[in-house]
Amino acid sequence: ANWGDFVGLFLSGSESIRIKMSWYWKNDLRFKDEEDGAWTAYSDEDSKRIEAAFKKNQKTFKLSDKYKIDFSSLIQHRIEDRNRQRAIKRLEAPTESTPKKKADSDAKQKPAKKAKA
């Protein structure tokens, strides 16, 4: 794992979960925010670039020759026409977890002994 991609390591009992930040843009304005199909994830590469700019507290970020992101408004807009814009959002996405105990994972792999008749 690339540790720069993760913003934290959280413990739940003795299980660790790494949290990665992902960025999304609203792809269909006809859908409500919580409906399936309303949001599309940026590519991993773009999401990393957006997250890096966000962590540097940049107010805006030029995503491409065509699009710019405004972090204060959480929108992506066309550089040549600011009225053509879409909402964006940032979410935590659990990416990995580790077994609670080595003994627990070993026990799952060993077949149970057959009882003698």
C-alpha atoms as an extended CHARMM CRD file, in Angstrom:
* protein
*
       117  EXT
         1         1  ALA       CA              0.0000000000        0.0000000000        0.0000000000  PROA      1               0.0000000000
         2         2  ASN       CA              1.1080000000        3.5340000000       -0.6840000000  PROA      2               0.0000000000
         3         3  TRP       CA              0.8560000000        5.2020000000        2.7270000000  PROA      3               0.0000000000
         4         4  GLY       CA              0.4960000000        8.6420000000        1.1300000000  PROA      4               0.0000000000
         5         5  ASP       CA             -2.9280000000        7.5650000000       -0.1300000000  PROA      5               0.0000000000
         6         6  PHE       CA             -4.2500000000        6.9700000000        3.3380000000  PROA      6               0.0000000000
         7         7  VAL       CA             -5.2920000000        9.6270000000        5.7970000000  PROA      7               0.0000000000
         8         8  GLY       CA             -5.4330000000        7.4910000000        8.8970000000  PROA      8               0.0000000000
         9         9  LEU       CA             -5.2700000000        4.1520000000       10.5440000000  PROA      9               0.0000000000
        10        10  PHE       CA             -8.2090000000        3.4360000000       12.8050000000  PROA      10              0.0000000000
        11        11  LEU       CA             -8.5180000000        0.6130000000       15.2990000000  PROA      11              0.0000000000
        12        12  SER       CA            -11.7380000000       -1.2470000000       15.9980000000  PROA      12              0.0000000000
        13        13  GLY       CA            -11.0700000000       -3.7860000000       18.7450000000  PROA      13              0.0000000000
        14        14  SER       CA             -7.8420000000       -5.3120000000       17.5360000000  PROA      14              0.0000000000
        15        15  GLU       CA             -8.7060000000       -4.9830000000       13.8300000000  PROA      15              0.0000000000
        16        16  SER       CA             -7.1240000000       -2.1540000000       11.8570000000  PROA      16              0.0000000000
        17        17  ILE       CA             -8.8040000000       -0.4390000000        8.9280000000  PROA      17              0.0000000000
        18        18  ARG       CA             -7.0050000000        1.9680000000        6.6100000000  PROA      18              0.0000000000
        19        19  ILE       CA             -9.1500000000        4.8360000000        5.3680000000  PROA      19              0.0000000000
        20        20  LYS       CA             -8.6120000000        6.2880000000        1.8940000000  PROA      20              0.0000000000
        21        21  MET       CA            -10.2570000000        9.4520000000        0.6430000000  PROA      21              0.0000000000
        22        22  SER       CA            -12.1080000000        9.3000000000       -2.6700000000  PROA      22              0.0000000000
        23        23  TRP       CA            -13.5460000000       12.1300000000       -4.7470000000  PROA      23              0.0000000000
        24        24  TYR       CA            -16.7660000000       12.0080000000       -6.8090000000  PROA      24              0.0000000000
        25        25  TRP       CA            -18.5800000000       14.2570000000       -9.2680000000  PROA      25              0.0000000000
        26        26  LYS       CA            -22.3410000000       14.3820000000       -9.7540000000  PROA      26              0.0000000000
        27        27  ASN       CA            -22.9130000000       12.8700000000      -13.1740000000  PROA      27              0.0000000000
        28        28  ASP       CA            -26.7080000000       13.0590000000      -13.4740000000  PROA      28              0.0000000000
        29        29  LEU       CA            -28.4980000000       16.0670000000      -12.0480000000  PROA      29              0.0000000000
        30        30  ARG       CA            -31.8780000000       14.3190000000      -12.3780000000  PROA      30              0.0000000000
        31        31  PHE       CA            -30.9700000000       11.9860000000       -9.4900000000  PROA      31              0.0000000000
        32        32  LYS       CA            -31.1390000000       12.9130000000       -5.8210000000  PROA      32              0.0000000000
        33        33  ASP       CA            -27.7310000000       12.8180000000       -4.1200000000  PROA      33              0.0000000000
        34        34  GLU       CA            -28.4390000000        9.5580000000       -2.2880000000  PROA      34              0.0000000000
        35        35  GLU       CA            -29.7280000000        7.6590000000       -5.3490000000  PROA      35              0.0000000000
        36        36  ASP       CA            -27.6490000000        5.0520000000       -7.1650000000  PROA      36              0.0000000000
        37        37  GLY       CA            -26.1620000000        6.4420000000      -10.3370000000  PROA      37              0.0000000000
        38        38  ALA       CA            -26.0230000000       10.0380000000       -9.1510000000  PROA      38              0.0000000000
        39        39  TRP       CA            -22.2540000000       10.1110000000       -8.5380000000  PROA      39              0.0000000000
        40        40  THR       CA            -19.1830000000        8.9470000000      -10.4700000000  PROA      40              0.0000000000
        41        41  ALA       CA            -15.7860000000        8.4300000000       -8.8630000000  PROA      41              0.0000000000
        42        42  TYR       CA            -12.8540000000       10.3310000000      -10.3130000000  PROA      42              0.0000000000
        43        43  SER       CA            -10.0620000000        8.0790000000      -11.5540000000  PROA      43              0.0000000000
        44        44  ASP       CA             -7.6180000000        6.9890000000       -8.8330000000  PROA      44              0.0000000000
        45        45  GLU       CA             -4.9830000000        9.2890000000      -10.3350000000  PROA      45              0.0000000000
        46        46  ASP       CA             -7.2980000000       12.3210000000      -10.4480000000  PROA      46              0.0000000000
        47        47  SER       CA             -8.5980000000       11.5780000000       -6.9650000000  PROA      47              0.0000000000
        48        48  LYS       CA             -5.0270000000       11.5260000000       -5.6010000000  PROA      48              0.0000000000
        49        49  ARG       CA             -4.2470000000       14.8400000000       -7.3130000000  PROA      49              0.0000000000
        50        50  ILE       CA             -7.4600000000       16.4260000000       -6.0040000000  PROA      50              0.0000000000
        51        51  GLU       CA             -6.7980000000       15.1290000000       -2.4770000000  PROA      51              0.0000000000
        52        52  ALA       CA             -3.2360000000       16.5050000000       -2.5330000000  PROA      52              0.0000000000
        53        53  ALA       CA             -4.5040000000       19.9620000000       -3.5270000000  PROA      53              0.0000000000
        54        54  PHE       CA             -7.2420000000       19.7650000000       -0.8840000000  PROA      54              0.0000000000
        55        55  LYS       CA             -4.7090000000       18.8630000000        1.8380000000  PROA      55              0.0000000000
        56        56  LYS       CA             -2.5890000000       21.8610000000        0.8130000000  PROA      56              0.0000000000
        57        57  ASN       CA             -5.6560000000       24.0620000000        1.4870000000  PROA      57              0.0000000000
        58        58  GLN       CA             -5.7780000000       25.2830000000       -2.0910000000  PROA      58              0.0000000000
        59        59  LYS       CA             -8.9630000000       27.2140000000       -2.8570000000  PROA      59              0.0000000000
        60        60  THR       CA             -9.0880000000       25.9460000000       -6.4440000000  PROA      60              0.0000000000
        61        61  PHE       CA             -7.4520000000       23.1950000000       -8.4680000000  PROA      61              0.0000000000
        62        62  LYS       CA             -7.0300000000       22.9190000000      -12.2400000000  PROA      62              0.0000000000
        63        63  LEU       CA             -8.0540000000       19.3450000000      -13.0130000000  PROA      63              0.0000000000
        64        64  SER       CA             -7.4450000000       19.5890000000      -16.7660000000  PROA      64              0.0000000000
        65        65  ASP       CA             -7.3830000000       22.0880000000      -19.6180000000  PROA      65              0.0000000000
        66        66  LYS       CA            -11.1720000000       21.9450000000      -19.5280000000  PROA      66              0.0000000000
        67        67  TYR       CA            -12.1260000000       21.6680000000      -15.8250000000  PROA      67              0.0000000000
        68        68  LYS       CA            -11.3350000000       23.4200000000      -12.5630000000  PROA      68              0.0000000000
        69        69  ILE       CA            -12.3980000000       22.5370000000       -9.0110000000  PROA      69              0.0000000000
        70        70  ASP       CA            -13.5360000000       25.0950000000       -6.4460000000  PROA      70              0.0000000000
        71        71  PHE       CA            -13.0800000000       23.5560000000       -2.9850000000  PROA      71              0.0000000000
        72        72  SER       CA            -14.9710000000       26.2850000000       -1.1150000000  PROA      72              0.0000000000
        73        73  SER       CA            -18.1290000000       25.6160000000       -3.1690000000  PROA      73              0.0000000000
        74        74  LEU       CA            -17.4260000000       21.9100000000       -3.7880000000  PROA      74              0.0000000000
        75        75  ILE       CA            -18.0310000000       22.2600000000       -7.5010000000  PROA      75              0.0000000000
        76        76  GLN       CA            -16.2480000000       21.3360000000      -10.7070000000  PROA      76              0.0000000000
        77        77  HSD       CA            -16.7550000000       23.8410000000      -13.5160000000  PROA      77              0.0000000000
        78        78  ARG       CA            -15.6070000000       24.4240000000      -17.0360000000  PROA      78              0.0000000000
        79        79  ILE       CA            -12.7680000000       26.8930000000      -17.1900000000  PROA      79              0.0000000000
        80        80  GLU       CA            -14.3070000000       28.7590000000      -20.1410000000  PROA      80              0.0000000000
        81        81  ASP       CA            -17.8680000000       28.7710000000      -18.7350000000  PROA      81              0.0000000000
        82        82  ARG       CA            -18.2390000000       28.8030000000      -14.9510000000  PROA      82              0.0000000000
        83        83  ASN       CA            -22.0140000000       28.3460000000      -15.3220000000  PROA      83              0.0000000000
        84        84  ARG       CA            -21.4240000000       24.7810000000      -16.5560000000  PROA      84              0.0000000000
        85        85  GLN       CA            -20.7400000000       23.1600000000      -13.2170000000  PROA      85              0.0000000000
        86        86  ARG       CA            -21.2970000000       19.9770000000      -11.2280000000  PROA      86              0.0000000000
        87        87  ALA       CA            -21.2400000000       19.2090000000       -7.5290000000  PROA      87              0.0000000000
        88        88  ILE       CA            -18.3170000000       17.2160000000       -6.1380000000  PROA      88              0.0000000000
        89        89  LYS       CA            -17.9140000000       15.3430000000       -2.8780000000  PROA      89              0.0000000000
        90        90  ARG       CA            -15.1940000000       13.7030000000       -0.7950000000  PROA      90              0.0000000000
        91        91  LEU       CA            -15.8250000000       10.4330000000        1.0230000000  PROA      91              0.0000000000
        92        92  GLU       CA            -13.8780000000        8.0470000000        3.1930000000  PROA      92              0.0000000000
        93        93  ALA       CA            -13.6560000000        4.5950000000        1.6550000000  PROA      93              0.0000000000
        94        94  PRO       CA            -12.3730000000        1.6700000000        3.7720000000  PROA      94              0.0000000000
        95        95  THR       CA             -9.8080000000       -0.1550000000        1.6700000000  PROA      95              0.0000000000
        96        96  GLU       CA             -8.1610000000       -2.8780000000        3.7710000000  PROA      96              0.0000000000
        97        97  SER       CA             -8.5230000000       -4.6490000000        7.0560000000  PROA      97              0.0000000000
        98        98  THR       CA             -6.2360000000       -7.0180000000        8.8650000000  PROA      98              0.0000000000
        99        99  PRO       CA             -7.2620000000      -10.1230000000       10.8580000000  PROA      99              0.0000000000
       100       100  LYS       CA             -7.9430000000       -9.5970000000       14.5480000000  PROA      100             0.0000000000
       101       101  LYS       CA             -5.4900000000      -12.2860000000       15.6740000000  PROA      101             0.0000000000
       102       102  LYS       CA             -3.1400000000      -14.6340000000       13.9060000000  PROA      102             0.0000000000
       103       103  ALA       CA             -4.6720000000      -17.5450000000       15.8380000000  PROA      103             0.0000000000
       104       104  ASP       CA             -8.1520000000      -16.6380000000       14.5070000000  PROA      104             0.0000000000
       105       105  SER       CA             -6.9850000000      -16.7050000000       10.8970000000  PROA      105             0.0000000000
       106       106  ASP       CA             -5.0510000000      -19.9580000000       11.4360000000  PROA      106             0.0000000000
       107       107  ALA       CA             -8.1090000000      -21.6100000000       12.9930000000  PROA      107             0.0000000000
       108       108  LYS       CA            -10.1970000000      -20.7370000000        9.9280000000  PROA      108             0.0000000000
       109       109  GLN       CA             -7.7030000000      -22.4560000000        7.6440000000  PROA      109             0.0000000000
       110       110  LYS       CA             -7.3450000000      -25.7480000000        9.5710000000  PROA      110             0.0000000000
       111       111  PRO       CA             -9.9850000000      -28.4070000000        8.9150000000  PROA      111             0.0000000000
       112       112  ALA       CA            -11.9060000000      -29.6650000000       11.9360000000  PROA      112             0.0000000000
       113       113  LYS       CA            -10.8680000000      -33.0630000000       13.3100000000  PROA      113             0.0000000000
       114       114  LYS       CA            -13.3020000000      -35.8770000000       12.7020000000  PROA      114             0.0000000000
       115       115  ALA       CA            -14.8330000000      -37.4530000000       15.7970000000  PROA      115             0.0000000000
       116       116  LYS       CA            -13.9890000000      -41.1480000000       16.4010000000  PROA      116             0.0000000000
       117       117  ALA       CA            -16.9430000000      -43.5480000000       16.1880000000  PROA      117             0.0000000000
